[in-house]
């Protein structure tokens, strides 16, 4: 047909091959010739069976996301699947390798049969873009898997492997030589007159739920329990319910209308923004494709505490052996014991096999001797957040690390240039700021020093991907991107309490916004003593926070902080004693307390954060607004459905934010409210942060 869709023959079997690099996305330029090829094969009496396959590294990995929200050019994916379903006398077989995702799996569900190689993965991940499968996946998949398994798969958006897909009935056969074996499967289906029933006409797997919905309702509750505030998961669940309770075409139409509503909404725009933002963050100035990363075969981690142990687990989880160093055998034993227990928890939950547990523990080499790090390709320190301690560690590493080894600091705030200057190899030094718990949290802030070599950055980016992290390259400043903005967000927290807000009132504004918890619950979770020690080290004070810590209230770990916690519970309970303390401190400061609205809380916490983000962009600490969004989504719990702070600011309107910042600056005189020049400029021009970089949502 053309270079994108070609048709060849193996005897009386037509092989339609798609080739639309890199992932065979179902763009219009693919759909049009594919529809013509399917109709030609359908109408050719010499063709007895049809195999649909893809060139390159994958089957169709989804729709063309850049077409979302635009007028759909015919033929649509719906039209393609309808064409497949008009082929009633010839077996149609999807030959799947790589990934069949989203529209790719929906296309495959239009075929009578699906065969796959053993490494294939199949899924409907549209929920992660704030939408539901728009071409019948919510209606056809329940007819293959049953509605309970279908709703779990669609609401999570998580693909399943080929073996699981075969066991569930989604794949009809696993094969070794994909296209020849698919041809053989199709030919046998034709020669044996195997029943050719379109997926849309298969009702057996939904009949039990039609008779009794209780099992399905339980599956919905389980699937949606962690999706608070997001529209798409609930819409996906309803669409699967419709597949059970409505005639096929009615359920299909309802799903399409819901897709169109979601794709036009702010949540989907936000999630599509994040999809592109994560890919854009991997593009770093001065690190082109010609810059090759160094090989990382072995890592060294200094510190076996909570952070060091979590970092070490991340490397081992990525298949990289780790030498882990502590100052004493006792500290090593404690750290490795905690790592072992963490893996044990994963085994008990069924997310890790006992064999994998043993293999991962075998990749740790404990030591108390710096010399044992001499063969490591990358060494990351996770010691106390004090410059003198960091410098001492890097002096030792400079003496023992092999040439070309990368030396990284897991610092949250400190100056990487100052740390690098203590070594004779500043080009090999950078920051790798992991987030706690490091084996769970996705974000990795990669801090680029003035002398960090391009291939060192390339290596950090490649390593982040290998160990399952989402990397963002940032510049050197106090707190980098995330913690610097967090400081601005928290600047008014105590003042809000002194002036009349309650901790639970402030936290409710945050959870209503979509955060998993508010700032005061977060203080308790992180441990209030950490901030207290940091303040004392820098000669700073916090009226309420210091007073609580002085009485031993450090948060959840002591059973009391801003809130009270019953033994074994993580649920915060407001404490009348804290309310009295706040009132007392307000009286001492001569502050007359008043009612503070949710809007004021938002303006005095989130708006300064946006303002600091604008300053970060001015100073080129972050390369683009979307990088800031990726930091906050993956490291700080900013609601996914709002797309990150800079995206949300554009939705709110920079003019409004700038005006309210001016108001609070005039009222308080505090610098945190003084609008950044970039924010003022964009607001005056009627623009958003998105104007600083192309949006593809």
Buried (B, 14 or more C-beta within 10 A) or exposed (E): BEEBBBBEEBEBBBBBBBBBEEBBBBBEBBBBBBBBBBBBBBEBEEBBBBBBBBBBEBBBBBBBBEBBEEEBEEBBBBBBBBBBBEBEEBBBBBBBBBBBBBBBBBBBBBBBBBBBBEEBBBBBBBBBBBBBBBBBBBBBBBBBBBBBBBBBBBBBBBBBBBBBBBEBBBBBBBBEEBBBBBBBBBBEBBEEEBEBEBBBEBEEBBEBBEEEBEEBBEBBEEBBEEBEBBBBBBBBBBBBBBBBBBEBEEBBBBBBEBBBBBBEBBBBBBBBBBBBBBEBBBEBEEBEEEBEBBEBEBBBBBBBBBBBBBBBBBBBBBEBBBBBBBEEEEBBEBBBEBBEEBBEEBBEEEEBEEEBBEEBEEBBBBBEEBEBBBEBBBBBBBBEBEBEEBBEBBEBBBEBBEEEBBBBBBBBBBBBBEBBBBBEBBBBBBBBBBBBBBBEBBBBBBBBBEBBBBBBBBBBBBBBBBBEBBBBBBBBBEBBBBBBBBBBBBBBBBBBBBBBBBBBBBBBBBBEBBBBBBBBBBBBBBBBBBBBBBBEEEEEEBBBBBBBBEEEBBBBBBBBBBBBBEEEEEEBEBBEEBBEBBBEBBEEEEBEBEEBEBEBBBBBBBBBBBBBBBBBBEEEBBBBBBBBBBBBBBBBBBBBBBBBBBBBBBEBEBBEBBEBBBEBBEEEEBEBBBBBEBBBBBBEEEBBBBBBBEBBB
